[in-house]
């Protein structure tokens, strides 16, 4: 079990006995930064904001096992998001 999986153990729904990654790749598409803003905050420093778009081709497979003993994989593909980080 990965360290992150141990930390997220308390976040899984009660009906699940285990939730783990059998595959986690973010693919070959890099995120695109589409905007940058800089805000000066009175001489104390500079805050930088980044606008980012990502339409990736990840391959993420979750192995899920229920408390009833039923196990199945869930695959996540073709994720896209736009975010402002700042």
N, C-alpha and C positions, 0 to 999 in steps of 0.2 A: 504494500500500500504506500502510495506517495505521501509525503508530508502534508501537502495541500488537501489530499483526500481525508486525512486524519482531522485536520482543522475544520473541514466542512461537514464532518460526521453529524454534528448537531443541527445542521441546516436541512437534512433530508427529511422528507415526509415520514410520519410514523409507520405507514404501511410498508415501507421499504426496509429490508434488513441490510442491504448493501447497495452502494452506488460507487462505481469506479470507472476509470478510463482504461480501455484496452488499446485505444489508439488516440493520439492527439497530435495532429500536424496542422499548421496554419496555411499550408499550401505555398504557392509560388508567386502570388500577387502581393506586391508591397503596398502599404497604405500611401495615399497621396495627401500631402499637405497643401490645402487650397487657399489658405489665408493666414496671415500673421499680423497680430496687433501688439503694440508695445505701450504700456502705461507706466509713466513715471510716478512714483508715490512720495514726492516731497524730499528727495535726496537720500532716502533710506535704501533705495534699490530700484530695481526695474521688474515689473511683472510682464510676462510675455504670454500672449494667448495664441493658440494654434487651432485652426480649423482643419479637420481631417475627414477624409472619405476613404472607405475601404469596402470593396466588393471582392471578398476573398473566395478562394476555392479550398477551404479547409476539409479535412477528413477527421471527424471526431466521432468516436464510437464509445458510448457509455454502456457498461455492463450493469444491468439492473436486476436485483433479486428481491422478490417480495417476501414478506413474513410467512406467506403460505408455501414458500419453497419454489415458486415459479420464477424462472430466470429468463431474461430476453435482452438482446442488444438493441440500442437506439442509436441511429446514425444521424449526425447533424452535418448538412452540406449547404453550400451557397449562402453564406452569411454576408449581409451588407449593413453598414451603419455610417452615419454622419455624426460627428461630435465636435464640440468646441471645448478645448482644454485650456483652462486659464485660471 
